[in-house]
Amino acid sequence: MKNDTSNPFSLEGQLALITGGGTGLGLGIAQAFVAQGAQVVISGRREEVLRKAAANLGEAADYRIHDVTEAASSSSLVDSIETDHGPISCLVNNAGNQIKKPTEELTDAEMLEVLNTHVLGAFSLTRTVAKRMLAGDGGSILFTASMASLFGIPNITAYAAAKTAHLGMVRTMTTEWAARGIRVNAIAPGWILTDLSRASLDTDPERRDRILARTPMGEFGDPLDIGWTAAFLASPAARFITGICIPVDGGAAIGF
């Protein structure tokens, strides 16, 4: 990819697949991509949520019902998107789940449930998309990591293991694919206000205060904060950036 000084932050001509794109961070990423000129396909398990999100995003958006843990369906998902819209130029691995409980109470089945979504699900879809990118014009792959990828947070061992695995995949895939036209990066969101997190924090003001106290900027982020960073990493402006994880966290990763 050559440097383009005309509009290096534009995503015109790009097609992005964003898993878990119907709500929260995924929707914020989709909004930013559309604003920068990309076409997006959002995926998830709940059709009504996806339909409403795609309608709000406008004509540049489409959706597919897809469960990332169903690895055998990755190829048919990508085939469907390519048939209707052309090749995928950016994959955003954002779909996720979490089980919050003390480590000694975490079962093997619960650990596998989280790993299947974040690690195996993201890996399978990434492998499928990357094969097409390697045979075509390359592209960009993004993982939604976490503060749990960077430091310890109690009661989320399965989630922390999964999100830390994302960083290992980012680094290894970069060494294999960077010279072949694929850039692989991650974003580690800090504490972002979504409908889900807002409801949780409203019932736990002490936790809300603790988070704000350890965030140097003293405020929560917005899903679009993650979206704009993802849009930058997918754009020509980031052509020489690969293998990294950017914390978007108001300074929480280096705060005290």
C-alpha positions in Angstrom: 0.0 0.0 0.0 1.5 3.3 -1.1 1.3 6.5 0.8 -1.7 8.6 -0.3 -1.7 12.2 0.8 -5.1 13.1 -0.8 -7.3 11.5 1.9 -5.3 8.9 3.8 -8.0 8.4 6.5 -10.7 7.6 4.0 -12.1 4.1 3.9 -13.8 4.6 0.5 -13.8 1.3 -1.5 -13.3 -0.8 1.6 -15.7 -3.6 2.8 -15.5 -4.4 6.5 -16.9 -7.4 8.3 -17.5 -6.6 12.0 -18.5 -9.4 14.3 -20.8 -8.5 17.2 -21.5 -5.4 15.2 -25.1 -4.8 16.3 -24.5 -3.2 19.7 -21.9 -1.7 21.9 -18.3 -1.4 20.7 -19.0 -3.3 17.4 -21.7 -0.8 16.5 -19.4 2.1 17.4 -16.8 0.6 15.0 -19.4 0.2 12.3 -20.6 3.8 12.7 -17.0 5.1 12.3 -16.3 2.9 9.3 -19.5 4.1 7.5 -18.7 7.7 8.4 -15.3 7.3 6.7 -16.8 5.8 3.5 -16.6 2.1 4.0 -19.3 -0.5 3.3 -19.9 -2.7 6.4 -21.4 -6.1 7.1 -22.2 -6.6 10.8 -22.7 -10.1 12.1 -24.2 -11.6 15.3 -26.7 -14.1 16.6 -29.8 -11.8 17.1 -31.4 -10.9 13.8 -33.7 -8.2 15.1 -30.8 -6.3 16.7 -28.8 -6.6 13.5 -31.6 -5.5 11.3 -32.2 -2.3 13.4 -28.5 -1.5 13.6 -28.1 -2.0 9.8 -31.1 0.2 9.1 -29.7 3.0 11.3 -26.3 2.7 9.7 -27.9 3.3 6.3 -27.4 2.1 2.8 -23.7 1.3 3.3 -24.6 -1.4 5.8 -25.8 -5.0 5.6 -25.9 -7.8 8.1 -25.5 -11.6 8.5 -26.7 -13.9 11.2 -23.6 -15.8 12.3 -22.3 -17.4 15.5 -18.5 -17.2 15.5 -18.3 -20.5 17.5 -19.7 -22.4 14.5 -16.4 -22.6 12.8 -17.7 -24.8 10.0 -19.9 -21.9 8.8 -17.0 -19.4 8.4 -16.6 -20.2 4.7 -20.3 -19.9 3.8 -20.5 -16.6 5.7 -17.6 -15.1 3.7 -18.9 -16.7 0.4 -22.3 -15.0 1.0 -20.7 -11.6 1.7 -18.4 -11.8 -1.3 -21.3 -12.8 -3.6 -23.3 -9.7 -2.6 -20.6 -7.2 -1.9 -17.2 -8.3 -3.1 -14.0 -9.2 -1.2 -13.6 -8.3 2.4 -10.8 -5.8 2.9 -11.1 -5.5 6.7 -12.1 -8.0 9.4 -12.9 -6.8 12.9 -13.0 -9.6 15.4 -15.2 -8.0 18.0 -17.8 -10.7 19.1 -17.4 -11.8 22.6 -18.8 -13.1 25.9 -17.7 -13.0 29.5 -18.2 -15.1 32.7 -17.5 -13.2 35.9 -16.8 -15.3 39.0 -13.9 -16.2 41.3 -11.3 -18.4 39.5 -11.7 -21.3 42.0 -15.4 -21.4 41.1 -14.9 -21.3 37.3 -15.7 -24.6 35.6 -13.9 -26.2 32.7 -17.1 -25.8 30.6 -17.3 -22.1 31.4 -13.6 -21.6 30.5 -14.2 -23.4 27.2 -17.3 -21.4 26.4 -15.3 -18.1 26.6 -12.3 -19.5 24.7 -14.5 -20.9 22.0 -15.9 -17.5 21.3 -12.9 -15.2 21.6 -10.1 -17.5 20.6 -11.2 -20.4 18.4 -14.1 -18.4 16.9 -12.0 -15.4 16.0 -9.1 -17.6 14.8 -11.4 -19.7 12.5 -12.9 -16.6 10.9 -9.6 -14.9 10.6 -8.0 -17.9 8.9 -10.9 -18.0 6.4 -10.8 -14.3 5.6 -7.0 -14.2 5.5 -6.8 -16.9 2.9 -9.0 -14.8 0.6 -6.9 -11.7 1.4 -3.6 -13.5 0.6 -5.0 -14.6 -2.7 -6.3 -11.1 -3.5 -5.2 -7.6 -2.6 -4.4 -8.1 1.1 -6.2 -6.2 3.8 -6.4 -5.4 7.5 -7.5 -7.6 10.5 -8.4 -6.1 13.8 -8.9 -7.8 17.2 -10.8 -6.2 20.1 -8.5 -6.9 23.0 -9.0 -5.6 26.5 -7.5 -4.0 29.6 -7.5 -7.6 30.8 -4.9 -8.3 28.0 -2.6 -5.8 29.8 -3.0 -6.2 33.6 -4.8 -8.3 36.1 -8.5 -7.7 36.9 -10.2 -10.1 39.4 -12.9 -12.6 38.7 -12.5 -12.8 34.9 -9.8 -15.4 34.4 -11.4 -17.0 31.3 -11.9 -13.6 29.6 -8.4 -12.5 30.5 -6.9 -15.7 29.1 -8.9 -15.2 25.9 -8.0 -11.6 25.4 -4.4 -12.2 26.2 -4.4 -14.9 23.5 -5.5 -12.2 21.0 -2.3 -10.4 21.5 -0.3 -13.6 20.8 -2.3 -14.1 17.6 -1.7 -10.5 16.5 2.0 -10.8 16.9 2.4 -14.2 15.2 0.0 -13.5 12.3 2.0 -10.2 11.7 5.2 -12.1 11.3 3.6 -14.5 8.8 1.5 -12.0 6.8 3.0 -8.5 7.0 5.1 -9.0 3.9 2.2 -10.6 2.1 -0.2 -7.6 2.3 -2.1 -8.2 5.5 -1.8 -6.0 8.6 -3.0 -7.3 11.9 -3.5 -5.1 14.9 -5.5 -4.9 18.2 -7.3 -2.3 20.2 -7.6 -2.6 24.0 -10.6 -0.6 25.1 -10.7 0.9 28.6 -13.9 1.4 30.4 -16.4 2.4 27.7 -20.0 3.4 28.4 -22.4 1.1 26.4 -26.0 0.4 27.3 -24.9 -2.8 29.1 -22.0 -1.2 31.1 -24.1 1.9 31.9 -26.8 -0.3 33.5 -24.2 -2.2 35.5 -22.4 0.9 36.7 -25.7 2.6 37.7 -26.3 -0.2 40.2 -22.7 -0.2 41.5 -21.7 3.4 42.1 -18.6 2.3 44.2 -17.2 0.4 41.2 -18.0 3.4 39.0 -16.0 5.7 41.3 -13.1 3.2 41.5 -12.8 3.1 37.7 -12.9 6.8 37.3 -10.3 7.2 40.1 -7.8 5.0 38.3 -8.4 6.5 34.9 -6.2 9.6 34.5 -8.7 11.4 32.2 -11.4 10.9 34.9 -14.1 9.9 32.5 -15.6 6.9 30.6 -15.0 6.4 26.9 -17.6 6.2 24.2 -18.0 3.3 21.6 -17.1 5.8 18.9 -13.7 6.3 20.6 -13.0 2.7 19.7 -14.6 3.1 16.3 -12.4 6.0 15.2 -9.2 4.1 16.3 -10.4 1.1 14.4 -11.1 3.2 11.3 -7.6 4.7 11.5 -6.0 1.3 11.8 -7.9 0.1 8.7 -7.1 3.2 6.7 -4.1 4.0 4.4 -2.9 6.4 7.1 -1.9 3.3 9.1 -0.2 1.5 6.2 3.1 1.1 8.2 1.4 0.0 11.4 1.1 -3.7 12.2 1.5 -6.1 15.1 0.5 -3.6 17.8 -2.2 -3.1 20.4 -3.4 0.4 21.0 -5.0 1.1 24.4 -8.0 3.4 24.1 -8.6 3.9 27.7 -8.2 7.5 28.9 -4.8 6.5 30.3 -6.0 3.6 32.5 -3.3 1.3 31.3 -0.6 3.6 32.7 -2.6 5.2 35.5 -2.6 4.4 39.2 
